Amino acid sequence: MASEIAVAGRPPRPFSRIWHKWLPQHLLNPSTRRAAIAIAGLLIIWQLGATSRDWLHTPLPVIGVIPTPDAVLAAWLKLLGDPGYWQSWLQSLTRVSLGFAAATILGVPFGLALAISPTLRGFAFPVFELLRPIPPLAWVPASIIFWPTQELSIDFVIFLGGFYTIVLNVLGGADAIDIRLIQAARSMGGTRWNIFRRIILPAVLPSIGVGIEVAIGITWEVVVAAEMISGGGGASASAGGLGFFIWNSYIGGAYPNIIVGMISIGIAGYLSSALVRVAVQRATPWLRRA
């Protein structure tokens, strides 16, 4: 009897504690329920629209000609065992990672330099503003010409997609700093380095976070279009990236695979944005909601 009481009174295992804490917080909260309802509603509308020819005897515009969800699911399950599909994932993810990393590493210091140096801003910002309106995809033909490989040209176009956004957000955050804080620090003998480290950088960090969150989404948009235009960087159909996978599926008439590729890009972009958002929240703990 004593042993039964001991067993019954034993604290739950660590996995049980994690599960019982994680389940209600992440699966049963209102936002998760609303997201599940929205996805279910989208699938219902998709199914009704894709099968409109059967129950309306005429297809609805646009949605009536796309594959049904069950056809897309069947094609997706088949692709899950295809190494070429995962190679396309890896290829696009690698390109986005390289372009996004370059945009962040170069964009943040460049934006900060423009913010703290009026002289540099006077020389560099007009050129920056002249180049910024040019869409990244407009650079594809030129980048193919002046970069030695198509792979580098794709990475360069992805870099441009994130670079401008990051720089503008850094400048916006710096311009929003109350000048009286800097003047007060100078009056108390603060050096330029101390002012930058204790006032400018902490004030700009939230804007940097917003910039890189937006930039990671833009890089996924750019990589898909760049892979379509450049033919996947000269790679085979199985290693040309998700953008080339979609284009190759269209050329081959595999229309369910087009939707699979589009959903794959959405998932990749969502996960990338979530990782960036977590990193930004850890870098700016004072902005977390209570």
LUMTORBA-378524 format. One record per atom (N, C-alpha, C): residue in three letters; x negated, z, y. Coordinates in pm, whole numbers, padded with zeros to 5 digits, always signed. Last residue first. Layout:
ALAXZY...
***
This chain:
ALA-00449-02182+04152ALA-00437-02049+04095ALA-00343-02052+03976ARG-00642-02477+04125ARG-00515-02411+04155ARG-00510-02276+04085ARG-00970-02518+04254ARG-00877-02507+04141ARG-00752-02433+04182LEU-01154-02521+04451LEU-01036-02602+04472LEU-00936-02592+04358TRP-01372-02378+04375TRP-01289-02319+04479TRP-01162-02398+04506PRO-01517-02536+04196PRO-01425-02435+04142PRO-01334-02374+04246THR-01636-02813+04176THR-01565-02757+04292THR-01467-02650+04245ALA-01739-02873+03928ALA-01830-02878+04043ALA-01768-02818+04168ARG-01516-02859+03768ARG-01624-02763+03745ARG-01722-02759+03862GLN-01373-03074+03871GLN-01317-02940+03881GLN-01422-02833+03858VAL-01542-03285+03796VAL-01520-03257+03937VAL-01464-03116+03956ALA-01517-03274+03516ALA-01648-03254+03579ALA-01633-03219+03727VAL-01245-03336+03491VAL-01295-03206+03446VAL-01430-03174+03510ARG-01247-03598+03589ARG-01169-03496+03658ARG-01215-03355+03618VAL-01402-03729+03399VAL-01452-03720+03536VAL-01379-03609+03612LEU-01227-03705+03181LEU-01360-03645+03176LEU-01418-03628+03315ALA-01006-03851+03278ALA-00990-03709+03245ALA-01126-03639+03240SER-01113-04106+03304SER-01069-04035+03423SER-01054-03886+03397SER-01157-04160+03031SER-01268-04157+03125SER-01231-04080+03251LEU-00894-04155+02933LEU-00991-04057+02884LEU-01111-04047+02978TYR-00784-04373+03077TYR-00727-04239+03088TYR-00827-04132+03045GLY-00942-04589+02993GLY-00942-04549+03133GLY-00888-04408+03152ALA-00874-04593+02720ALA-01013-04573+02761ALA-01021-04527+02906ILE-00598-04645+02737ILE-00646-04520+02675ILE-00788-04490+02720GLY-00602-04898+02861GLY-00534-04785+02923GLY-00582-04652+02868ILE-00740-05045+02668ILE-00801-05027+02800ILE-00735-04909+02872SER-00549-05033+02464SER-00682-04976+02443SER-00753-04951+02575ILE-00341-05179+02575ILE-00322-05035+02552ILE-00456-04965+02531MET-00467-05431+02575MET-00423-05370+02701MET-00404-05219+02685GLY-00509-05474+02301GLY-00622-05465+02392GLY-00585-05399+02523VAL-00242-05482+02215VAL-00333-05380+02162VAL-00452-05362+02255ILE-00156-05709+02349ILE-00099-05579+02387ILE-00187-05465+02336ILE-00311-05894+02206ILE-00324-05884+02352ILE-00273-05748+02399ASN-00218-05873+01948ASN-00351-05820+01977ASN-00377-05809+02127PRO+00027-06009+01963PRO+00026-05861+01950PRO-00110-05800+01980TYR-00075-06279+01986TYR-00017-06210+02100TYR-00003-06059+02083ALA-00287-06479+01900ALA-00258-06347+01842ALA-00201-06257+01951GLY-00375-06724+01994GLY-00233-06707+01970GLY-00195-06576+01905GLY-00638-06759+02067GLY-00605-06774+01926GLY-00458-06755+01894ILE-00626-06703+02337ILE-00666-06837+02296ILE-00626-06862+02150TYR-00558-06429+02320TYR-00468-06525+02385TYR-00499-06668+02340SER-00785-06326+02200SER-00656-06314+02131SER-00555-06410+02190ASN-00972-06375+02398ASN-00987-06444+02270ASN-00857-06437+02189TRP-00878-06199+02593TRP-00879-06342+02619TRP-00889-06421+02489ILE-00915-05952+02463ILE-00782-05993+02507ILE-00777-06144+02527PHE-01194-05960+02424PHE-01105-05946+02308PHE-00964-05991+02343PHE-01284-05959+02682PHE-01300-06083+02606PHE-01215-06080+02479GLY-01212-05692+02737GLY-01161-05802+02817GLY-01170-05934+02744LEU-01359-05545+02551LEU-01213-05548+02540LEU-01152-05660+02623GLY-01654-05724+02434GLY-01582-05626+02513GLY-01432-05643+02500GLY-01779-05894+02259GLY-01770-05935+02399GLY-01700-05836+02487ALA-01807-05883+01989ALA-01890-05793+02067ALA-01885-05828+02215SER-01654-06069+01860SER-01642-05932+01812SER-01722-05834+01896ALA-01726-06309+01974ALA-01591-06257+02002ALA-01578-06112+01961SER-02066-06267+02096SER-01965-06317+02004SER-01832-06253+02035ALA-02168-06299+02444ALA-02169-06239+02312ALA-02065-06305+02224GLY-02171-06375+02705GLY-02238-06463+02612GLY-02242-06409+02471GLY-02013-06195+02837GLY-02156-06180+02850GLY-02233-06267+02753GLY-01749-06270+02803GLY-01800-06156+02729GLY-01949-06140+02735GLY-01699-06478+02980GLY-01703-06505+02836GLY-01766-06393+02756SER-01666-06425+03244SER-01801-06460+03200SER-01811-06489+03052ILE-01393-06364+03259ILE-01446-06476+03335ILE-01580-06521+03279MET-01362-06141+03087MET-01283-06262+03067MET-01349-06383+03134GLU-01540-05959+03199GLU-01563-06007+03061GLU-01483-06132+03031ALA-01419-05920+03447ALA-01553-05979+03440ALA-01583-06032+03300ALA-01179-05796+03374ALA-01176-05928+03437ALA-01312-05996+03429VAL-01287-05559+03264VAL-01200-05646+03185VAL-01199-05787+03243VAL-01431-05445+03472VAL-01502-05488+03351VAL-01417-05583+03269VAL-01239-05380+03668VAL-01335-05487+03694VAL-01399-05536+03565GLU-01096-05169+03555GLU-01026-05291+03596GLU-01123-05408+03609TRP-01302-04987+03522TRP-01234-05039+03403TRP-01155-05164+03436THR-01367-04940+03790THR-01467-05002+03702THR-01404-05055+03574ILE-01141-04809+03884ILE-01170-04944+03932ILE-01270-05013+03840GLY-01166-04561+03756GLY-01053-04648+03725GLY-01077-04792+03767ILE-01395-04467+03875ILE-01397-04489+03730ILE-01279-04575+03688ALA-01319-04444+04147ALA-01416-04546+04107ALA-01414-04571+03956VAL-01153-04224+04159VAL-01096-04355+04186VAL-01189-04465+04132GLU-01346-04030+04098GLU-01225-04042+04016GLU-01159-04178+04035ILE-01528-04065+04302ILE-01570-04104+04167ILE-01450-04110+04071GLY-01370-03979+04524GLY-01429-04112+04517GLY-01467-04154+04377VAL-01309-03714+04465VAL-01201-03812+04476VAL-01257-03953+04461GLY-01572-03609+04472GLY-01493-03603+04350GLY-01379-03704+04352ILE-01636-03650+04739ILE-01715-03718+04636ILE-01637-03721+04505SER-01452-03476+04850SER-01437-03619+04875SER-01519-03701+04776PRO-01559-03228+04760PRO-01424-03272+04719PRO-01402-03421+04740LEU-01824-03241+04889LEU-01806-03245+04743LEU-01665-03284+04700VAL-01837-03198+05158VAL-01819-03336+05114VAL-01791-03344+04964ALA-01881-02928+05188ALA-01760-02985+05249ALA-01731-03125+05197PRO-02129-02889+05058PRO-02005-02830+05002PRO-01878-02890+05059LEU-02289-03059+05240LEU-02269-03091+05099LEU-02147-03022+05038ILE-02266-02928+05498ILE-02226-03067+05476ILE-02196-03094+05329ILE-02342-02649+05451ILE-02221-02690+05522ILE-02177-02830+05481ARG-02573-02604+05303ARG-02471-02498+05307ARG-02341-02542+05374ARG-02734-02834+05317ARG-02710-02770+05188ARG-02593-02673+05192PHE-02738-02904+05591PHE-02693-03001+05490PHE-02652-02930+05361ILE-02837-02669+05700ILE-02706-02718+05742ILE-02651-02817+05640ASN-03088-02660+05574ASN-02990-02554+05548ASN-02849-02597+05589TRP-03204-02892+05683TRP-03185-02881+05539TRP-03081-02775+05506ARG-03211-02834+05955ARG-03131-02948+05910ARG-03104-02939+05760THR-03181-02473+05999THR-03255-02598+05990THR-03164-02710+05942GLY-03026-02249+06223GLY-03023-02318+06095GLY-03100-02449+06100GLY-03004-02089+06451GLY-03137-02123+06401GLY-03139-02194+06267MET-02756-02055+06551MET-02814-01940+06480MET-02947-01973+06414SER-02695-02302+06646SER-02717-02196+06744SER-02778-02072+06682ARG-02650-02438+06406ARG-02767-02471+06486ARG-02798-02360+06588ALA-02408-02321+06329ALA-02525-02304+06245ALA-02653-02335+06322ALA-02243-02411+06537ALA-02266-02268+06520ALA-02389-02242+06435GLN-02249-02688+06488GLN-02303-02635+06613GLN-02331-02485+06604ILE-02120-02694+06241ILE-02260-02738+06251ILE-02323-02684+06378LEU-01869-02601+06319LEU-01944-02530+06215LEU-02092-02567+06222ARG-01784-02789+06500ARG-01817-02656+06550ARG-01892-02574+06447ILE-01710-03011+06359ILE-01840-03014+06424ILE-01881-02877+06475ASP-01565-03001+06052ASP-01550-02948+06188ASP-01689-02938+06252ILE-01561-03297+05863ILE-01621-03165+05885ILE-01604-03124+06031ALA-01477-03555+05833ALA-01372-03453+05846ALA-01429-03313+05870ASP-01699-03708+05785ASP-01636-03719+05918ASP-01531-03611+05941ALA-01743-03647+05516ALA-01837-03600+05618ALA-01775-03605+05757GLY-01526-03774+05391GLY-01542-03629+05382GLY-01636-03573+05487GLY-01580-04041+05460GLY-01458-03977+05505GLY-01466-03826+05499LEU-01824-04080+05325LEU-01819-04087+05471LEU-01694-04020+05526VAL-01731-04056+05060VAL-01834-03965+05111VAL-01832-03963+05263ASN-01552-04270+05051ASN-01500-04134+05037ASN-01603-04031+05085LEU-01728-04487+05081LEU-01624-04463+05181LEU-01568-04321+05172VAL-01886-04462+04846VAL-01947-04450+04979VAL-01842-04418+05085ILE-01693-04507+04644ILE-01765-04379+04652ILE-01823-04359+04791THR-01611-04771+04695THR-01515-04660+04698THR-01584-04527+04714TYR-01847-04918+04661TYR-01781-04914+04792TYR-01684-04796+04803PHE-01904-04874+04379PHE-01996-04835+04487PHE-01923-04819+04620GLY-01728-04979+04192GLY-01727-04837+04219GLY-01805-04795+04341GLY-01773-05257+04203GLY-01637-05206+04203GLY-01628-05058+04234LEU-02049-05283+04179LEU-01987-05307+04309LEU-01846-05250+04316PHE-02072-05230+03901PHE-02134-05142+04001PHE-02071-05159+04137ILE-01950-05457+03798ILE-01889-05325+03776ILE-01943-05224+03877VAL-02138-05646+03876VAL-02003-05655+03929VAL-01930-05522+03911PHE-02358-05558+03723PHE-02366-05560+03869PHE-02227-05565+03931ASP-02271-05598+03462ASP-02301-05462+03507ASP-02305-05455+03660ILE-02256-05880+03467ILE-02135-05800+03447ILE-02156-05658+03496SER-02527-05940+03502SER-02429-05984+03603SER-02300-05905+03589LEU-02640-05842+03270LEU-02674-05779+03397LEU-02575-05819+03507GLU-02523-06028+03093GLU-02498-05885+03077GLU-02528-05810+03207GLN-02629-06272+03163GLN-02488-06246+03194GLN-02454-06099+03181THR-02956-06244+03312THR-02867-06247+03196THR-02724-06223+03242PRO-03078-06253+03567PRO-03135-06332+03455PRO-03045-06341+03333TRP-02879-06318+03856TRP-02927-06222+03756TRP-02972-06299+03633PHE-02793-06537+04008PHE-02917-06470+04048PHE-02958-06354+03958ILE-02568-06644+03864ILE-02677-06730+03908ILE-02805-06649+03933ILE-02399-06434+03819ILE-02446-06507+03701ILE-02566-06594+03738SER-02342-06370+04083SER-02425-06278+04004SER-02477-06344+03877ALA-02178-06586+04159ALA-02308-06568+04223ALA-02399-06477+04141PRO-01952-06549+03988PRO-02034-06672+03980PRO-02172-06654+04042VAL-01880-06270+04067VAL-01915-06309+03930VAL-01997-06438+03926TRP-01790-06198+04314TRP-01935-06196+04294TRP-01975-06249+04157ALA-01523-06186+04296ALA-01578-06301+04368ALA-01729-06310+04354LEU-01483-05942+04179LEU-01476-06059+04092LEU-01526-06185+04162PRO-01494-05765+04400PRO-01603-05769+04303PRO-01603-05893+04215PRO-01401-05918+04714PRO-01362-05861+04583PRO-01479-05867+04484ILE-01520-05822+05022ILE-01536-05925+04919ILE-01499-05864+04784PRO-01513-05606+05195PRO-01387-05676+05164PRO-01399-05783+05056ARG-01795-05526+05205ARG-01695-05448+05131ARG-01567-05525+05102LEU-01960-05671+05372LEU-01960-05703+05229LEU-01845-05637+05154LEU-01911-05559+05622LEU-01900-05704+05606LEU-01889-05742+05459GLU-01965-05293+05586GLU-01827-05331+05613GLU-01806-05481+05599PHE-02245-05313+05552PHE-02160-05258+05446PHE-02016-05301+05463VAL-02319-05400+05804VAL-02342-05487+05687VAL-02255-05443+05570PRO-02241-05172+05955PRO-02180-05304+05980PRO-02200-05402+05864PHE-02408-04968+05836PHE-02264-04968+05815PHE-02199-05101+05850ALA-02681-04995+05905ALA-02636-05031+05770ALA-02484-05045+05759PHE-02718-04924+06180PHE-02776-05046+06124PHE-02705-05090+05996GLY-02572-04689+06218GLY-02556-04798+06313GLY-02611-04930+06260ARG-02667-04530+06014ARG-02528-04575+06011ARG-02506-04692+06105LEU-02925-04479+06103LEU-02905-04556+05980LEU-02763-04610+05973THR-02852-04326+06330THR-02931-04448+06342THR-02912-04538+06221PRO-02712-04103+06233PRO-02643-04203+06317PRO-02719-04334+06330SER-02724-03952+05941SER-02817-04028+06026SER-02739-04131+06107ILE-02535-03837+05782ILE-02623-03746+05858ILE-02718-03820+05951ALA-02393-04050+05666ALA-02321-03942+05733ALA-02411-03859+05822LEU-02579-04211+05542LEU-02503-04266+05655LEU-02435-04155+05734ALA-02652-04028+05342ALA-02751-04072+05442ALA-02682-04131+05564LEU-02417-04010+05196LEU-02466-03892+05266LEU-02567-03929+05373GLY-02405-04275+05097GLY-02299-04224+05183GLY-02343-04101+05261PHE-02640-04272+04941PHE-02626-04366+05052PHE-02518-04321+05149PRO-02586-04072+04748PRO-02693-04054+04847PRO-02682-04148+04967VAL-02350-04205+04628VAL-02344-04071+04688VAL-02459-04049+04786GLY-02441-04459+04533GLY-02338-04448+04635GLY-02334-04314+04704LEU-02634-04425+04331LEU-02671-04490+04457LEU-02569-04467+04568ILE-02496-04281+04136ILE-02632-04241+04171ILE-02675-04301+04304THR-02251-04424+04120THR-02254-04284+04162THR-02393-04243+04211ALA-02331-04678+04036ALA-02253-04664+04158ALA-02257-04521+04211ALA-02459-04613+03794ALA-02536-04671+03904ALA-02464-04657+04036ALA-02237-04517+03650ALA-02351-04428+03677ALA-02435-04482+03792PHE-02078-04749+03641PHE-02029-04629+03709PHE-02143-04534+03743GLY-02242-04921+03489GLY-02202-04956+03625GLY-02156-04836+03705LEU-02267-04771+03248LEU-02385-04811+03325LEU-02348-04843+03470SER-01997-04739+03171SER-02083-04622+03191SER-02204-04657+03276VAL-01911-05004+03143VAL-01850-04919+03244VAL-01939-04798+03274ARG-02079-05085+02929ARG-02085-05152+03059ARG-02026-05065+03170THR-01992-04909+02726THR-02131-04909+02771THR-02145-04972+02909LEU-01725-04986+02701LEU-01758-04849+02742LEU-01901-04840+02792SER-01752-05248+02609SER-01691-05224+02740SER-01726-05084+02791GLN-01880-05194+02358GLN-01940-05283+02457GLN-01884-05257+02596LEU-01701-05027+02225LEU-01834-04977+02259LEU-01898-05062+02368TRP-01478-05203+02195TRP-01467-05074+02264TRP-01602-05029+02315SER-01600-05397+02036SER-01550-05432+02168SER-01531-05307+02254GLN-01647-05247+01809GLN-01762-05300+01881GLN-01721-05343+02023TRP-01390-05207+01724TRP-01463-05091+01776TRP-01590-05134+01848TYR-01339-05471+01643TYR-01254-05406+01744TYR-01327-05288+01807GLY-01527-05518+01443GLY-01536-05592+01568GLY-01453-05530+01679PRO-01445-05365+01223PRO-01559-05319+01304PRO-01572-05392+01437ASP-01118-05291+01150ASP-01204-05405+01185ASP-01321-05355+01270GLY-00931-05099+01110GLY-01032-05116+01006GLY-01128-05230+01033LEU-00769-05133+01328LEU-00843-05007+01316LEU-00951-05014+01209LEU-00626-05364+01298LEU-00751-05370+01374LEU-00834-05243+01361LYS-00400-05275+01160LYS-00491-05369+01095LYS-00627-05372+01165LEU-00285-05119+01356LEU-00329-05056+01231LEU-00425-05146+01154TRP-00224-05323+01541TRP-00321-05219+01576TRP-00374-05151+01449ALA-00028-05470+01411ALA-00155-05535+01445ALA-00262-05432+01476ALA+00169-05271+01395ALA+00115-05330+01272ALA-00019-05397+01299LEU+00217-05230+01670LEU+00165-05121+01587LEU+00104-05174+01458VAL+00321-05478+01740VAL+00196-05433+01801VAL+00133-05322+01718ALA+00555-05473+01591ALA+00456-05578+01566ALA+00320-05540+01624ASP+00685-05254+01704ASP+00644-05245+01564ASP+00544-05354+01529PRO+00728-05345+01973PRO+00637-05234+01947PRO+00594-05225+01801THR+00721-05711+01987THR+00791-05583+01976THR+00691-05471+01947PRO+00563-05928+02228PRO+00583-05876+02093PRO+00652-05740+02094ILE+00756-06082+02495ILE+00639-06010+02446ILE+00667-05957+02306VAL+00983-06195+02596VAL+00892-06284+02522VAL+00768-06212+02472GLY+01130-06017+02747GLY+01192-06073+02628GLY+01100-06162+02545ILE+00996-05952+02975ILE+00988-05859+02864ILE+01045-05917+02735VAL+01050-06215+03121VAL+00921-06145+03104VAL+00919-06060+02978PRO+01403-06202+03103PRO+01282-06253+03169PRO+01163-06159+03146LEU+01542-06175+02770LEU+01532-06129+02908LEU+01404-06185+02971PRO+01659-06442+02563PRO+01558-06341+02598PRO+01564-06302+02745THR+01979-06448+02417THR+01887-06511+02512THR+01785-06406+02554HIS+02136-06296+02259HIS+02128-06439+02227HIS+02049-06518+02331LEU+02135-06031+02274LEU+02192-06100+02389LEU+02198-06251+02369TRP+02019-05955+02036TRP+02149-05894+02070TRP+02211-05952+02197ASP+01792-06120+02008ASP+01877-06094+01893ASP+02015-06041+01934ARG+01664-06125+02251ARG+01713-06252+02197ARG+01812-06229+02083SER+01574-05867+02287SER+01694-05908+02359SER+01749-06041+02309THR+01355-05741+02186THR+01453-05792+02088THR+01580-05841+02156ALA+01222-05659+02411ALA+01155-05754+02324ALA+01249-05814+02220GLY+01407-05473+02520GLY+01376-05597+02590GLY+01314-05702+02501LEU+01409-05271+02327LEU+01533-05341+02362LEU+01505-05473+02431GLN+01136-05197+02329GLN+01198-05247+02207GLN+01326-05325+02239TRP+01105-05112+02597TRP+01023-05221+02543TRP+01088-05283+02420ILE+01281-04899+02607ILE+01303-05015+02694ILE+01227-05136+02642ILE+01150-04734+02418ILE+01288-04779+02396ILE+01319-04903+02480LEU+00902-04691+02539LEU+00908-04759+02410LEU+01048-04812+02380LEU+00984-04552+02769LEU+00916-04680+02781LEU+00923-04760+02652GLY+01087-04318+02653GLY+01175-04409+02728GLY+01114-04547+02745ALA+00851-04212+02547ALA+00959-04251+02457ALA+01056-04346+02527ILE+00715-04163+02785ILE+00659-04258+02689ILE+00767-04306+02593ALA+00887-03972+02900ALA+00859-04097+02971ALA+00805-04203+02876ILE+00876-03765+02713ILE+01004-03831+02738ILE+00982-03966+02806ALA+00606-03694+02737ALA+00656-03745+02610ALA+00789-03819+02627ALA+00603-03603+03002ALA+00522-03719+02965ALA+00571-03780+02834ARG+00774-03382+02980ARG+00813-03494+03066ARG+00733-03619+03031ARG+00620-03224+02809ARG+00751-03270+02766ARG+00796-03389+02850THR+00399-03176+02973THR+00381-03248+02848THR+00513-03302+02797SER+00520-03031+03180SER+00456-03158+03210SER+00435-03242+03084PRO+00616-02791+03053PRO+00709-02893+03107PRO+00644-03028+03132ASN+00445-02718+02739ASN+00468-02699+02882ASN+00554-02811+02938LEU+00384-02753+02477LEU+00521-02710+02506LEU+00545-02687+02654LEU+00120-02824+02459LEU+00220-02907+02392LEU+00362-02873+02432HIS-00033-02644+02604HIS-00060-02787+02618HIS+00045-02877+02552GLN+00057-02383+02562GLN+00006-02421+02693GLN+00001-02572+02711PRO+00136-02354+02294PRO+00237-02344+02401PRO+00188-02394+02536LEU-00124-02423+02168LEU+00001-02493+02143LEU+00103-02477+02254TRP-00328-02243+02243TRP-00333-02382+02290TRP-00199-02451+02277LYS-00260-02003+02121LYS-00278-02005+02265LYS-00270-02147+02318HIS-00245-02064+01854HIS-00126-02006+01917HIS-00138-02001+02069TRP-00509-02166+01818TRP-00392-02252+01798TRP-00270-02197+01870ILE-00672-01942+01870ILE-00686-02062+01951ILE-00561-02148+01941ARG-00581-01772+01666ARG-00568-01731+01806ARG-00577-01853+01899SER-00649-01922+01441SER-00508-01891+01468SER-00487-01851+01613PHE-00925-01923+01461PHE-00853-02050+01470PHE-00706-02026+01501PRO-00985-01645+01427PRO-01011-01713+01555PRO-00935-01844+01568ARG-00709-01474+01262ARG-00837-01544+01262ARG-00858-01615+01395PRO-00551-01172+01383PRO-00550-01311+01338PRO-00689-01372+01344PRO-00629-00844+01257PRO-00611-00939+01369PRO-00619-01081+01319ARG-00434-00678+01013ARG-00560-00744+01046ARG-00538-00841+01161GLY-00206-00564+00920GLY-00248-00528+01055GLY-00377-00594+01099ALA-00190-00663+00664ALA-00086-00701+00759ALA-00128-00671+00902VAL-00415-00545+00553VAL-00410-00690+00562VAL-00308-00733+00667ALA-00343-00280+00577ALA-00466-00327+00643ALA-00465-00477+00660ILE-00116-00277+00425ILE-00104-00247+00567ILE-00226-00298+00643GLU-00230-00335+00177GLU-00133-00428+00234GLU-00118-00406+00384SER-00388-00109+00142SER-00456-00238+00158SER-00361-00340+00218ALA-00194+00084+00118ALA-00284+00091+00233ALA-00353-00042+00256MET-00084+00000-00121MET+00000+00000+00000MET-00087+00000+00125
***
